[in-house]
């Protein structure tokens, strides 16, 4: 590595320097200017020579992994490589193994999709269920307080009537009036307690409902495009399969992947890449409806589900969006320069032609990568014998 960057270095260079220093500390290699002897012979309580060797080897393996897959040097990719190589995150390890078996290589976009899934998983079904239980508990308490209030009012009315009868029958009214005053004060105090409890319960319920709604949205929507995410799509897929089978309708799925998206990010910056993602999401959303669902599947990949359309008709619909995008002349807002043509490739499959929906998704994914291999900017239909 070269010397430390100057104060005028770009933010990306600053990030690289920080990553380098972090990686050196992980591997046991000294920073430039650091005493080599201190690094090799750690202070008391520091890492042993064996640990340093192990860390250095791990860092080299991570570097080889990032280089082999042409991944950017950033904390996200570094973390995924670390989780995969050490087995620290079983979910990440399985996902990497699966994509390597399927495609032989992973991409920056794929890593982003895995990270997005992990963030979504932070809002777990257990957490949502817990919040729902708390809302239901508060509502039950609220109902109980209403019943308690009604019961107290009823008891107070009965007691008041009894005292009123005694008042008319008894000439000595002073003890009865005293009891009436005491009874009234007791009822007023009880009413205040119930009202305070009801107000507090109502505040908690409103706050919980708001948190629940935010959690559901975070768990089911992509923050950048506003589209449903992979988790939400899988729920829709199950429901649409059941509807299509019940109504004897066609059901087709399409995977769309932006061509050369890494080049867009590298050339024009990630902000421009994000705007491209949002723009393509808006084009795909135009063809969505009650029987067409669009979601961001992760990274630069989108997925569409069409009920009531054959796979061939779905190809035509998706190809229409592809042609529309390919004719657009997009401009980089940062510098006003016209961008190279932006396009996407797609793969389509007939969902009901496969033994289960996941097999259909895999078939559409394979068709997508065939479209990529054969030149990009095209839509391929999966053979139903896949």
N, C-alpha and C positions, 0 to 999 in steps of 0.2 A: 504494500500500500504506500501511496505517496504521503507527504507530510500533511499536517492538519490544514484544513481550509482556512482562508482568511475571512475576516468579518464581512467581506462583500460577497461571499459565496452565495449561490442560490439556495432556497429552502431545500431542494432535493439533495444538493450536495451536503447540506447540514444534516439531513436525515441519514444519508449514507455514512457520514463520519460518525454519527451517534451509533448506528448499527455496527460499524466497524469496531468502535471502542467496546460496545457491548459484547460482540462476538469474541474480541481478544480477551476480555475478562472471563468469558465462559470457557475459552480454550486454554487459558493460562498464558497466552502470549502477551508480552508487555506492550504498553502504549509506547509510541515513539518518544524518546526522551526519558522513559522510565528505566530504572536500573535493572538491567538484565538479571543480575544476581538475585535481586529481591524476588523477581518473578519465578526463577528456577528454584530458589530456596525459600519457600514461603515462611512468613512470620509464624510465631506460635499461634495455634488455633486456626491457621489457614489450611488450604488444601494440601494434601500430600502429593509427592511426585507422581504416584500412580494415578491419583485423581486428575491431576493436570494432564497427564498423557491421555486418559480416557476422554476428558473434555475436549482436548485438541483433536482427537480422532473423530469425536461426534461433530465438532464444528466443520471439519473437512468433509465428512459425509453429507452434512446439510448443504455445504457449498456445492458439492458434486451433484446433489439432487436438484438444487435450484438451476444449476447450469445445464444439466441434462434436459430439463423441461423448459428451458428458456424463460424462467420466471423472474419477475422483477425482484430486486433486492429491497424488500420492505418487511416490516414487522409481521404482517399478515401471512405472507408466504413463508417467512422464517419459522413462524409458530406452527403452521401446518406441517412443514417438513420435520420440525422437532417432534411434534405429536406422533407423526407417522413412523419415524425412525426409532423412537424410544418406546412407542406403544403407550404413551402417557394418556392418550385419548382414544379409547376403543372405537368410538363412532367415526372419528377422523381416519383412523387406521383402516377400518373396513371400507370406508368410502373411497379412499385412495386405491386400495387393492382392487376394488370393483371397477373403477374407471381405468386403471392400468390394464386389467384383463380385457376390458371392453374396447378401449381405444389405444392403449399403449402409451398414452401421454396425457398430462394434465395441463391446464391453461390458467392464466391469471383470472379469467372470468369464472372458471370452475371453482377456484379457491375462494373467490368472493361469494359464490353461491353457498358453499359449505359454511363460511363464516356467518352469512345471513341466516342460515338454518339454525346455527348454534345460538345466535341472538334471539331468534324466535322461540327456541326451545327454553330460553330462560323463563318465558311465561308458560309454565308447564300446565298440563291438564289438571294436575293436583292443585296447583295454585288457583286456577280458575274455579275449580270445584269448591275449594275452601272459601273463596270470596262469595260464591253463590250460597253456600251454607250459612255464612255470616249474614247475608242479606235476608235469607229466609228466617233466620233466628230473630233478627231485628223486627221483621214483619210480624212474626209470631208474638214477640213481646208487645208490639204495638197493639195487636188485636187483643191480647190479654189485658193490657191497660185499659182499653176501651170497655171491655166486659167488666173489669173491676170498677171502673168509674160508674158504669150503668148500675152495677149491683149496689155500690155505695149510695148512689142517688136514690135507688129504690128503697134500701133499708132506711135511709134518712127520711124519706117521705112517709114510710110506715110509722117510724118512731114519732115523727112530727104530728101525724094524725092522732096517734095514741095520746100524746101530751095535750093536744087540742081538746080531745074528749074529756080528759081529766080536768082541764081548765074550766070547761063549762059545767061540770058536775061538782067541782070542789070550790067551796067559797075561799079557802086559803090558797091564793094563787101564787104567792111569792116563791115557795119551793119549786113549783112547777115551772115558773118563769125562769128560775135559775137553771133548771135542767134544760130548758129550751135553749137558753143562751149557750150553755156548755155544749149541747148537741150541735148547735149551729157552728160554733167555733171549731169543733172537731171536724165537721164536714168541710168547712172552708180550708182548714189545714190539709185535710186529705186530698181535696181537689187541687190545691197548689202542688202537692207532691206528685200527683198523677200528671198534671200539666207539665211540670219540669221534666219528669221522666219521658213523657211523650215527645217533648221538644228535643231532648238529647238523643232519643232513639231515632227521631226523624232526621236529625243532622247526620248521624252515623250511617243511616240507610242511604241518604243522598250521596254522601262521600263514597260509600262502597259501590253504589251503582255507577258513579262516574269512573272509579278505578277499574271496575269490571269492564266497562265499555272500552276504556283505553287499552286494557290488557288484551281484550278480544281483537281490537283493531291491530295492535302491535303484533299479535300472534298470527293474523290472517292477511295482512296487507304489506305490500312493499312500500317502504317509506319514500323512495325516490319517485316512482311512477304513479303511485296510488293504486296500482292494480292489485288484485288478489295475489298472494304468493303461492309457493308450491304446496304448503300445508292446506290452504283454502281450496286449491285446485283439486287435491286428492279427495277432499270431502265432496266437492261438486261432481267429480268423476263417478264416485260411487252412486250418488243420487241419480245422475243422468243415465248410467248403465241400467239401473232399475226401471227408470221411466221408459227408456228405449225398448227394453225387453217387454215391459207390460203393454206398451202401445204398438209393438211391432214396427218400430221406427229404425232408421239407419242412425249410426253413431260413428263419427270419424274424429280423429285427433291429428293435430299438426304441430310439429316443433319448428320454430323459426330461430335462426341464429345469425346475428349480424356478422357480415364478412369483414375480416381484417380489423376487428375492433381494437385489438392491442395497438395496431398501427395508428388508429385514430387517436387513442389516448397518448401514445408516444409523440405523435406529431403535433397535435393540437391541444393537449392537456386534458386532464380528467374532468374539468368543468365542462368542456365541450363534449367529451364523451358522455357525460351525464345528460346533457341536452339532447344528444342524438338518441339516447335510450328513451327519454321522455317523448321525443317527437315520433319515434317509431311506435311507441306504446299508444300514442294518440291515433295514429293511422290504423292500427289493429283494432282499437276500441270502436272505430267507426262502423265496423262490420259486426260488432257484438250485438246481442239482443237476448230475448228470452231463451232462445235455443242455441246461442253461440256465446261461449264463455272464453274470456281472454285472461291469462295470468302471466306474471313474470316468473319463469321457472328457476331463475338464478343467473347471475352474471349478465351476459349479453343474449340470453336465450329466453324466448317466449313460447307459450304453449296455448293452443286454441282447441276447443272442443265444440263440435258441431252436431247437434241432434236434428234429425230430419234431412240430412244431406248425405249423399253417397260419398265415398272417398274421392271419386273423380270430381264431383261437384265441389268438394272441399278444396281440392287442388286448384280449381278455377278461381274460387273465392280468394284463396291465399295468394295465388299468382297475380290476381288483380292488384292486391296491395303491394306486392313485390314490384310490379311494373310501375305503379304510381311512385314508389320510393325511388326507383332507378332513374326516373325522369326529373326528379327534384334537383335543384341546384342549391345546396346548402352552403351557408356562409359562417365562418368562424367569427362569432361576435367579439371576441377579444381583439382581433386585429383587422377585421373586415375582409379577410382573404377568403376567396372561394375555395371550398373544400373539394377533395377528390370525390368522385361518385360514391355514395354510400348505398350499400345493398345488403340483402340478407338471402340466405339459402334456407330451404325448408324441406321437411320430410313428412309425408302423410300416411296414415294407416287406418284401415277399417277396424274399429275397436271390437265389434262383435264377431269378427272373423277369427279371433284368437281365443285361446282357452281361458284367458283372464286378461283384465285391463292392463296389467303390468307388461304382459307379453306384447300387447299392441303398442304400448309406449316405447318399448325397446325396438320394435320394428320401425316405428316412425323415426326414432333416433338413428337407426342404421341407415334409413333412407336419406336423412339429413346429411350424414357424413359422406354418403355416396355423392350427393349433390355438391358437397364441398370439394371432394376429390376430383370431380369431373368439371371443375371450372368455377364453381360458386355462382351466385345470382341466378338460381333456378330452383324449381320445386320438383321433387321426386316422389312418386307413389310407391309405397312398399308392396312387394308381392305378397299375396295372402297365404302363400305356402311357406313364408319365413318361419 
